[in-house]
Amino acid sequence: MSETEMGLMGTLVEGEAIAVFRWGVIVDLGLSHVGLIDVLYIEDDDNYQVGDRVSCYLSVFDEMKRKFILRPPGQVPVVERLRRIREQRDLSS
């Protein structure tokens, strides 16, 4: 990953969906590696198709998967979602 790509972390990037699976969407960002919209960020009413233009935040580079992890605008990061669930459980106890 280049310094230029590191500087893109946290910014909104655009690419093209090149594969759609149950576990996520692979996005060609025109960078050194593809991006992944993890299933955790995909809502039931989302309908990604191969060829769609996709705008997402470049969250992090996953060394194990060798992919950029993408977060669609309006989606809360996974860590924040889990924190909110724990808080709701604590309040209902």
Secondary structure as a PSIPRED ss2 file (coil, helix, strand):
# PSIPRED VFORMAT (PSIPRED V4.0)

   1 M C   1.000  0.000  0.000
   2 S C   1.000  0.000  0.000
   3 E H   0.000  1.000  0.000
   4 T H   0.000  1.000  0.000
   5 E H   0.000  1.000  0.000
   6 M H   0.000  1.000  0.000
   7 G H   0.000  1.000  0.000
   8 L C   1.000  0.000  0.000
   9 M C   1.000  0.000  0.000
  10 G C   1.000  0.000  0.000
  11 T C   1.000  0.000  0.000
  12 L E   0.000  0.000  1.000
  13 V E   0.000  0.000  1.000
  14 E E   0.000  0.000  1.000
  15 G E   0.000  0.000  1.000
  16 E E   0.000  0.000  1.000
  17 A E   0.000  0.000  1.000
  18 I E   0.000  0.000  1.000
  19 A E   0.000  0.000  1.000
  20 V E   0.000  0.000  1.000
  21 F E   0.000  0.000  1.000
  22 R C   1.000  0.000  0.000
  23 W C   1.000  0.000  0.000
  24 G E   0.000  0.000  1.000
  25 V E   0.000  0.000  1.000
  26 I E   0.000  0.000  1.000
  27 V E   0.000  0.000  1.000
  28 D E   0.000  0.000  1.000
  29 L C   1.000  0.000  0.000
  30 G C   1.000  0.000  0.000
  31 L C   1.000  0.000  0.000
  32 S C   1.000  0.000  0.000
  33 H C   1.000  0.000  0.000
  34 V C   1.000  0.000  0.000
  35 G E   0.000  0.000  1.000
  36 L E   0.000  0.000  1.000
  37 I E   0.000  0.000  1.000
  38 D E   0.000  0.000  1.000
  39 V H   0.000  1.000  0.000
  40 L H   0.000  1.000  0.000
  41 Y H   0.000  1.000  0.000
  42 I C   1.000  0.000  0.000
  43 E C   1.000  0.000  0.000
  44 D C   1.000  0.000  0.000
  45 D C   1.000  0.000  0.000
  46 D C   1.000  0.000  0.000
  47 N C   1.000  0.000  0.000
  48 Y C   1.000  0.000  0.000
  49 Q C   1.000  0.000  0.000
  50 V C   1.000  0.000  0.000
  51 G C   1.000  0.000  0.000
  52 D C   1.000  0.000  0.000
  53 R E   0.000  0.000  1.000
  54 V E   0.000  0.000  1.000
  55 S E   0.000  0.000  1.000
  56 C E   0.000  0.000  1.000
  57 Y E   0.000  0.000  1.000
  58 L E   0.000  0.000  1.000
  59 S E   0.000  0.000  1.000
  60 V E   0.000  0.000  1.000
  61 F E   0.000  0.000  1.000
  62 D E   0.000  0.000  1.000
  63 E C   1.000  0.000  0.000
  64 M C   1.000  0.000  0.000
  65 K C   1.000  0.000  0.000
  66 R C   1.000  0.000  0.000
  67 K E   0.000  0.000  1.000
  68 F E   0.000  0.000  1.000
  69 I E   0.000  0.000  1.000
  70 L E   0.000  0.000  1.000
  71 R E   0.000  0.000  1.000
  72 P C   1.000  0.000  0.000
  73 P C   1.000  0.000  0.000
  74 G C   1.000  0.000  0.000
  75 Q C   1.000  0.000  0.000
  76 V C   1.000  0.000  0.000
  77 P C   1.000  0.000  0.000
  78 V H   0.000  1.000  0.000
  79 V H   0.000  1.000  0.000
  80 E H   0.000  1.000  0.000
  81 R H   0.000  1.000  0.000
  82 L H   0.000  1.000  0.000
  83 R H   0.000  1.000  0.000
  84 R H   0.000  1.000  0.000
  85 I H   0.000  1.000  0.000
  86 R H   0.000  1.000  0.000
  87 E H   0.000  1.000  0.000
  88 Q H   0.000  1.000  0.000
  89 R H   0.000  1.000  0.000
  90 D H   0.000  1.000  0.000
  91 L H   0.000  1.000  0.000
  92 S H   0.000  1.000  0.000
  93 S C   1.000  0.000  0.000
